[in-house]
Amino acid sequence: MTLLSDMLIEHAAEQADAEAVVFESTRLCYGEFNRRVNRLANGLGSLGLERGDHVALLMANCHQYLEAYYALSKAGMVCVPLNSRLSERELSYIVEHSESAALIADLEHAATTRTLRDEIDRLGCLIGVEAPGEDELIPYEEVIAAVTRIRGVGEWTAHMLLMFSLGRPDVLPVGDYGVRKAARDLYGLDSLPKPRELQSIANSWQPYRSVACWYLWRHADITAPD
């Protein structure tokens, strides 16, 4: 069975320099479009999203919508397209009942995105196209760029880049031993929490999960080692 992402890979290999996307002043050839899609797919994983997770898209027509659509296919995630003409109540219903773990939205819908996050506990990751990077919305281009500055960068390194180099206030390094150990101790768990369990615990820390992690690391520093 040929997947949507397979078709893009084939076109990028056979006609890398051919024009693939034209939107306003943006023009992307198949090679560059495929690279951006790959970076976004990796970036979503580095933010703690996993294969099978549902990701909602709330954007007008733009090249980022196409990139996100293909990236979700490559990452094995489920795309939940949202009609921007719906009311906030209707959007909230769809996002909640689709069990979306993340939302990618354009700047026009930034206020709606924040409202949805306040209403839906499961919605743990907000990515904003053309977001200024001054609040809880992670700028779309940072997701693409931060995880590709170092060849072969892994999830933990990507989280550290987002937290300490880019100063993002709401990053949760789900695989970090110190964070997991402190969470186990403070929440009285029998064992180290798995990524999904830690994400559930950390819902109440939003939109300052990075700050919470600094305190968890400090707790791990002052307690006796295992």
C-alpha positions in Angstrom: 0.0 0.0 0.0 1.4 3.4 -1.0 1.1 6.0 1.8 0.7 9.7 1.3 4.2 10.3 2.7 5.7 7.7 0.3 4.5 9.7 -2.7 6.3 12.8 -1.4 9.5 10.8 -0.8 9.3 9.5 -4.4 8.8 12.9 -5.9 11.6 14.4 -3.8 14.0 11.7 -5.0 13.0 11.8 -8.7 12.5 15.6 -9.2 14.0 17.4 -6.1 14.3 20.7 -7.9 10.8 20.7 -9.4 8.4 23.2 -8.0 6.0 21.6 -5.4 4.3 24.4 -3.4 3.4 28.0 -4.3 1.7 30.1 -1.8 1.9 33.9 -2.0 5.6 34.7 -2.0 6.7 31.2 -0.8 7.9 28.8 -3.4 9.2 25.3 -2.4 10.7 22.6 -4.6 10.0 19.0 -3.7 13.4 18.6 -2.1 13.1 21.5 0.3 9.4 20.7 1.0 10.3 17.2 1.9 13.1 18.4 4.2 10.8 20.8 6.0 8.2 18.0 6.4 10.9 15.7 7.9 12.0 18.3 10.3 8.5 19.0 11.5 7.8 15.3 11.9 10.9 15.0 14.1 10.1 18.2 15.9 6.7 16.9 16.9 8.2 13.8 18.3 10.7 15.8 20.2 7.9 17.7 21.9 6.7 14.4 23.4 4.1 13.5 20.8 4.0 9.8 19.8 2.8 7.6 16.9 -1.0 7.4 17.0 -1.5 10.7 18.8 -4.1 13.0 17.3 -3.0 16.5 16.2 -5.6 19.2 15.3 -4.9 21.7 12.6 -6.6 25.1 12.7 -5.3 27.2 9.8 -6.4 29.0 6.7 -4.8 27.9 3.4 -1.1 28.1 3.7 2.1 26.1 2.9 2.4 25.2 6.6 -0.9 23.4 6.5 0.5 21.1 3.7 3.7 20.6 5.7 1.8 19.7 8.8 -0.5 17.3 6.9 2.4 15.4 5.4 4.5 15.5 8.6 1.7 13.9 10.6 1.5 11.1 8.0 5.3 10.5 8.2 5.2 10.5 12.0 2.3 8.0 12.1 0.1 10.6 13.8 -3.6 11.3 13.1 -4.5 14.6 11.5 -7.7 16.3 12.9 -8.6 19.1 10.4 -10.7 21.9 11.9 -13.0 24.2 10.0 -12.0 27.7 10.9 -15.5 29.0 10.4 -16.9 26.9 13.3 -17.6 28.6 16.7 -15.3 28.1 19.6 -17.8 25.8 21.2 -18.0 23.6 18.1 -14.2 23.6 17.8 -13.9 22.7 21.5 -16.3 19.8 21.1 -14.3 18.4 18.1 -10.9 18.8 19.7 -12.0 17.2 23.0 -13.9 14.3 21.5 -11.1 13.6 18.9 -8.7 13.3 22.0 -6.2 15.6 20.3 -3.0 15.9 22.2 -1.7 19.0 20.2 -2.9 21.8 18.1 -1.2 23.7 15.3 -2.8 27.0 14.5 -2.1 30.2 12.6 -1.8 33.6 14.1 -5.4 34.5 13.2 -6.7 31.8 15.5 -4.2 32.3 18.4 -6.8 33.5 20.8 -9.1 30.6 20.0 -6.2 28.2 20.5 -5.5 29.5 24.0 -9.2 29.2 24.9 -9.2 25.6 23.8 -6.2 24.9 25.8 -7.8 26.3 28.9 -10.9 24.2 28.4 -9.3 20.9 27.4 -6.8 19.2 29.8 -5.6 16.7 27.3 -4.5 19.4 24.9 -0.9 19.7 26.0 1.0 21.2 23.1 0.2 24.4 21.2 2.2 25.3 18.1 1.6 28.7 16.4 2.4 29.6 12.8 4.0 33.0 12.8 3.7 33.1 16.6 5.9 35.8 18.2 7.3 33.4 20.8 6.3 35.5 23.8 3.7 33.1 25.4 2.8 29.5 25.6 2.5 29.0 21.8 5.6 27.4 20.5 6.6 29.1 17.2 6.2 26.7 14.2 9.6 27.6 12.7 11.3 26.9 16.1 9.9 23.4 16.1 11.4 22.8 12.7 14.7 24.6 13.4 15.6 23.7 17.0 15.8 19.9 16.4 17.9 20.1 13.3 20.8 22.3 14.3 22.8 19.3 15.3 23.0 16.3 13.0 21.4 13.2 14.7 19.9 15.2 17.6 17.8 13.1 19.8 14.6 13.8 21.8 16.3 14.7 25.1 18.8 17.1 23.4 15.9 18.7 21.5 14.1 19.3 24.8 17.2 20.9 26.3 17.6 23.1 23.3 14.0 24.3 23.5 14.3 24.9 27.3 17.7 26.4 27.7 18.7 27.8 24.3 15.3 29.0 23.1 13.9 29.7 26.6 10.6 28.0 25.9 8.5 28.0 29.2 6.3 25.0 28.5 8.6 22.0 27.6 8.3 18.6 29.3 11.4 16.3 28.8 9.4 13.1 29.3 12.5 10.9 29.1 14.7 12.8 31.5 15.7 10.6 34.4 15.9 13.4 37.0 12.5 14.7 36.2 11.0 11.2 36.3 12.7 10.3 39.6 11.6 13.5 41.3 8.0 13.0 40.0 8.1 9.4 41.4 9.2 10.6 44.8 6.9 13.6 45.1 3.8 11.8 43.8 4.5 8.6 45.8 4.7 6.4 42.7 6.0 2.8 42.9 8.2 3.2 39.9 9.5 5.8 37.4 6.6 7.2 35.4 6.4 6.4 31.8 6.2 9.2 29.2 2.4 9.2 29.0 2.0 9.0 32.8 4.4 11.9 33.2 2.4 13.9 30.7 -0.8 13.3 32.6 0.8 14.3 35.9 2.2 17.5 34.2 -1.1 18.7 32.8 -1.6 20.9 35.9 1.9 22.5 35.4 1.0 24.1 32.1 1.9 26.6 30.7 5.1 26.5 32.8 6.3 22.9 32.6 9.8 24.0 32.0 9.8 25.9 35.3 8.3 22.9 37.1 11.1 20.7 35.7 13.7 23.1 37.1 12.3 22.5 40.6 12.1 18.8 40.0 15.8 18.8 39.0 16.6 20.8 42.2 14.7 18.2 44.3 16.7 15.4 42.7 19.9 17.2 43.5 19.2 17.6 47.2 17.8 14.1 47.8 19.8 10.9 48.3 20.7 9.0 45.1 19.1 5.6 44.4 
